Amino acid sequence: MAGPSIDSTADEQELVEAVRRGDRDAYGRLVEPYRTPLHAHCYRMLGSVHDAEDALQDTLLQAWRGLPRFEGRSSLRTWLFRIATNASLKLIERRPRRVLPIDHGSPAAVHDAPGEPLVESVWLEPYPDRELGLADGFAAPEARYEQRESVELAFVAALQHLPARQRAALILHDVLGFSAREVAESLDTTVASVNSALQRARKGVDERVPAQSQQATLRSLGDERQRQIVERFIDAWERVDVDALVAMLTEGATWSMPPLPTWYRGLEAIAAFLTEFPLRHRWRRVPTRANGQLAVGNYSLDAGKGRYTARVLDVLTLRDARIEGVTGFIMPELFGRFGLPDELPA
């Protein structure tokens, strides 16, 4: 693979020269504008915030070591994403594919208990796009997917079903807007192979994602109706009103709770689950955003502490103004990334 190069502003070039002289502060200023998009790229590749952090740190370390070999034939952005892609590909070789419960097995029957979580780290994780500053719109004029659209749960879950190099080609070309030639250089392959991989990858993604993205749905609703949906959802939970909750769902809605493999489909099964399990407890909820979608942080009452403790992050998938899917991530360790506290007062 060709060495890195520069096609950037004079300030960036000055920083590169300073880094070559061993200036670590200059390196921090040089890579800071790329840190968030690189992290998002690694998340799309890996489906895990934790794994993305590992890949990002590996990328930044490799870039620090490799800057003395800059040659001036392509941009710093291209080079950094090339490193991040290959760091992600190495992690994919060592770790299981990330999935959602609806991709892991069949839905539970009415009145089935949720069961126990799987020990293996096989679950897709939610992404705190707002807290990490992921921008609206497209990353480049040539991109086919918006930046927030490309971290939606359905899209990232679909990516995980692709072979790793197809996944990389699609993200680099259709999300980040790199040319087929740049993608080929990043993956050390030919333009013809990239175009073939893109054709197969697009077909695989299109078979798994809905016709309308969540970004398009949210824009059609507007901020006020989005706020009302979240407020109704929170109010129904806090009033323990299963009928009000079910009334917000589409007929074929799904409810899943990674890392539990159990999930429910349809109003009867979801109503039974809510009545028999979570609605037996007291909850408080705080609105947030995840994966470019509406989300709610859920806190259950810990009677011993007299406080509400972080428990579940519900990511809402909408169809028009109704909820088509609730993915309740039982991952309280991620709350801090969403700007949510670990506890709330009783």
C-alpha positions in Angstrom: 0.0 0.0 0.0 1.3 3.4 -0.9 2.5 5.6 2.0 0.4 8.5 3.4 0.4 11.9 1.8 -1.0 15.4 2.1 -3.5 17.4 0.2 -4.7 19.9 2.9 -4.4 23.4 4.2 -1.2 25.1 5.0 -2.0 25.0 8.7 -2.4 21.2 8.5 0.9 20.8 6.6 2.7 22.9 9.3 1.3 20.6 11.9 2.5 17.6 10.0 6.0 19.0 9.9 5.8 19.8 13.6 4.8 16.2 14.3 7.7 14.9 12.3 9.9 16.8 14.6 8.3 14.9 17.5 5.8 17.6 18.7 3.0 15.5 20.4 0.8 18.6 21.0 0.9 19.3 17.3 -0.2 15.8 16.7 -3.2 16.2 19.0 -4.3 19.4 17.1 -3.7 17.6 13.8 -5.9 14.6 14.4 -8.6 16.2 16.7 -10.9 17.2 13.7 -10.9 13.5 12.6 -11.4 11.8 15.9 -15.2 11.8 15.9 -15.7 10.7 12.2 -13.0 8.0 12.7 -14.8 6.7 15.8 -18.1 6.6 13.9 -16.4 4.8 11.1 -15.0 2.1 13.4 -18.4 1.8 15.0 -20.0 1.1 11.6 -17.4 -1.5 10.9 -17.6 -3.2 14.3 -21.1 -2.5 15.7 -19.6 -1.9 19.2 -18.7 1.4 20.9 -16.0 -0.4 23.0 -14.5 -2.1 19.9 -14.6 1.2 18.0 -12.6 2.8 20.8 -10.0 0.1 20.6 -9.7 0.5 16.8 -9.5 4.3 17.1 -6.7 4.1 19.7 -4.8 1.7 17.4 -5.4 4.0 14.5 -4.0 7.1 16.3 -1.0 5.2 17.5 -0.3 3.9 14.0 -0.7 7.3 12.5 1.7 8.9 15.0 4.3 6.3 14.1 3.6 6.6 10.4 3.6 10.4 9.8 7.4 10.5 9.1 6.6 8.5 5.9 4.0 11.0 4.5 4.6 11.3 0.7 2.1 14.0 -0.5 0.0 12.0 -3.0 -3.4 11.8 -1.1 -5.1 13.6 1.8 -4.6 13.1 5.5 -8.3 12.2 5.7 -7.8 9.4 3.2 -4.8 8.0 5.0 -6.3 8.1 8.5 -9.5 6.3 7.3 -7.3 3.7 5.5 -5.5 3.0 8.8 -8.9 2.9 10.7 -10.4 0.5 8.2 -7.5 -1.9 8.5 -7.5 -1.7 12.3 -11.2 -2.6 12.2 -10.7 -5.5 9.8 -8.1 -6.9 12.2 -10.5 -6.7 15.1 -13.2 -8.4 13.0 -11.0 -11.4 12.5 -10.7 -11.9 16.3 -14.2 -11.1 17.5 -17.7 -12.5 16.9 -20.1 -10.7 14.6 -22.4 -8.2 16.4 -26.1 -8.8 16.1 -29.5 -7.8 17.5 -31.8 -10.4 19.2 -34.1 -10.3 16.2 -31.2 -11.6 14.0 -30.2 -14.2 16.6 -33.3 -16.3 16.9 -37.1 -16.6 16.7 -39.5 -14.4 18.7 -40.7 -15.7 22.1 -44.2 -17.0 22.6 -46.8 -15.0 24.6 -46.0 -15.2 28.3 -42.5 -16.5 27.8 -40.1 -15.2 30.4 -37.2 -13.0 29.1 -34.6 -15.6 30.3 -30.9 -15.1 30.9 -28.4 -13.0 29.0 -25.8 -14.6 26.7 -22.3 -14.4 28.2 -20.6 -13.9 24.8 -20.1 -10.4 23.5 -22.2 -10.8 20.4 -24.5 -7.9 20.7 -24.7 -4.7 18.7 -24.2 -1.7 21.0 -26.0 1.7 20.9 -24.1 4.7 19.5 -24.3 8.1 21.3 -24.2 10.2 18.1 -25.3 13.5 19.6 -22.8 13.4 22.5 -19.9 12.5 20.2 -20.9 15.2 17.8 -21.7 13.3 14.6 -22.8 15.9 12.1 -26.0 16.0 10.0 -26.0 15.5 6.2 -23.4 13.7 4.1 -19.7 13.3 4.8 -18.9 14.0 1.1 -20.8 15.0 -2.0 -20.3 11.5 -3.5 -21.8 9.7 -0.4 -25.1 7.8 -0.8 -26.0 7.7 2.9 -26.3 10.5 5.4 -23.9 10.4 8.4 -26.7 9.9 11.0 -28.6 7.5 8.7 -25.4 5.4 8.5 -25.4 4.8 12.3 -29.1 3.9 12.5 -29.7 0.5 14.2 -31.1 -1.2 11.1 -28.3 0.0 8.9 -25.4 -0.9 11.3 -27.1 -4.3 12.0 -27.3 -4.9 8.2 -23.6 -4.0 7.8 -22.7 -6.7 10.3 -24.2 -9.4 8.0 -21.8 -8.4 5.2 -18.4 -10.0 4.7 -15.8 -7.7 6.3 -14.3 -6.4 3.1 -17.6 -5.8 1.5 -18.6 -3.9 4.6 -15.5 -1.8 4.4 -16.0 -1.0 0.7 -19.6 0.1 1.2 -18.8 2.3 4.2 -15.7 3.9 2.5 -17.5 4.6 -0.8 -21.2 5.1 0.0 -21.0 6.6 3.5 -17.7 8.5 3.4 -17.7 9.3 -0.3 -14.2 8.0 -1.2 -13.7 7.1 -4.9 -13.5 3.5 -6.0 -9.8 4.0 -6.6 -9.3 5.3 -3.1 -11.2 2.4 -1.7 -9.1 0.0 -3.8 -5.9 1.5 -2.4 -7.2 1.3 1.2 -8.1 -2.4 0.8 -5.1 -3.2 -1.4 -7.2 -4.5 -4.2 -8.4 -3.5 -7.7 -11.1 -1.0 -8.7 -13.0 -3.8 -10.4 -13.0 -5.8 -7.2 -14.3 -2.8 -5.3 -17.1 -2.2 -7.7 -18.1 -5.9 -7.5 -18.0 -5.8 -3.7 -20.1 -2.6 -3.7 -22.8 -4.2 -5.9 -23.1 -7.2 -3.6 -22.9 -5.1 -0.4 -25.7 -2.8 -1.5 -27.9 -5.7 -2.3 -27.3 -7.2 1.1 -28.0 -3.9 2.9 -31.1 -3.1 0.9 -32.6 -6.5 1.8 -32.4 -5.7 5.5 -33.1 -2.0 5.9 -36.6 -0.4 5.7 -37.5 1.6 2.6 -37.5 4.8 4.6 -34.7 5.7 7.0 -35.3 7.0 10.5 -33.8 10.3 9.5 -36.5 10.7 6.8 -39.2 9.7 9.3 -38.0 12.1 11.9 -37.8 15.0 9.5 -41.4 14.3 8.4 -42.6 14.4 12.0 -40.8 17.5 13.0 -39.3 18.4 16.4 -42.6 19.0 18.2 -44.2 15.6 17.2 -41.0 13.8 18.1 -41.1 15.4 21.5 -44.7 14.4 22.0 -44.0 10.8 21.1 -41.2 10.6 23.7 -43.3 12.3 26.3 -46.2 9.9 25.7 -43.8 7.0 26.0 -42.3 8.2 29.2 -45.7 9.1 30.7 -47.2 5.7 29.9 -44.3 4.0 31.6 -44.4 6.1 34.7 -48.2 5.6 35.0 -47.8 1.8 34.5 -50.3 2.1 31.6 -49.7 -1.0 29.4 -52.7 -0.1 27.2 -51.3 3.4 26.5 -47.9 1.9 25.6 -49.3 -0.8 23.3 -51.4 1.9 21.6 -48.2 3.6 20.5 -47.0 0.5 18.7 -47.5 -0.7 15.1 -49.3 -4.0 14.7 -46.1 -6.0 14.0 -43.9 -4.1 16.5 -40.9 -5.8 18.1 -39.4 -5.5 21.6 -35.9 -6.8 22.3 -33.4 -6.4 25.2 -29.8 -7.2 24.4 -27.9 -8.9 25.9 -31.0 -11.1 26.5 -31.6 -13.2 23.4 -35.4 -13.2 24.0 -37.5 -10.8 22.0 -41.2 -10.4 21.3 -43.2 -9.6 18.2 -46.8 -8.4 18.0 -49.1 -6.5 20.4 -50.3 -9.5 22.4 -46.9 -10.8 23.2 -45.5 -7.3 24.0 -48.4 -6.5 26.3 -48.0 -9.7 28.2 -44.3 -9.2 28.6 -44.7 -5.6 29.8 -47.4 -6.5 32.3 -45.7 -9.6 33.7 -42.1 -8.2 33.9 -40.9 -4.6 33.6 -44.2 -2.9 34.7 -44.0 -4.6 38.0 -41.2 -2.2 38.9 -41.1 1.5 39.4 -39.2 3.5 36.8 -38.0 7.0 35.9 -37.0 7.9 32.4 -34.8 10.6 30.7 -35.0 11.3 27.0 -31.8 11.2 24.9 -30.7 10.2 21.4 -28.9 7.1 20.1 -28.0 5.9 16.6 -29.6 9.0 15.1 -32.9 7.9 16.7 -35.2 8.8 19.6 -34.1 7.1 22.8 -34.9 7.0 26.5 -32.7 6.2 29.5 -34.5 4.0 32.0 -33.9 3.9 35.7 -35.4 1.4 38.1 -36.0 2.0 41.8 -33.4 0.5 44.1 -35.4 0.5 47.4 -32.2 -0.2 49.4 -30.5 2.9 48.2 -33.7 5.0 47.9 -32.6 6.0 44.4 -33.3 5.1 40.8 -30.4 3.3 39.2 -29.4 3.2 35.5 -30.8 0.1 33.9 -31.9 0.1 30.2 -31.4 2.4 27.2 -34.5 2.1 24.9 -33.8 3.1 21.3 -37.1 3.7 19.4 -37.6 2.8 15.8 -40.5 4.7 14.3 -42.8 4.1 11.3 -44.6 7.4 10.8 -45.8 8.5 14.2 -45.9 5.0 15.8 -43.2 2.8 17.3 -42.2 -0.2 15.2 -39.4 -1.4 17.4 -38.0 -0.9 20.9 -34.5 -2.1 21.4 -33.8 -1.9 25.1 -30.1 -2.2 25.7 -29.5 -3.5 29.2 -26.1 -1.9 29.2 -26.0 0.7 32.1 -22.3 0.9 31.7 -22.9 2.9 28.5 -25.1 5.6 30.1 -22.2 8.0 30.7 -21.5 8.1 27.0 -25.0 9.5 26.4 -24.6 12.2 29.0 -26.9 10.3 31.4 -26.2 10.0 35.2 -25.8 6.6 36.9 -28.5 7.4 39.4 -31.5 9.6 39.9 -33.1 10.7 43.2 -36.2 8.9 44.3 
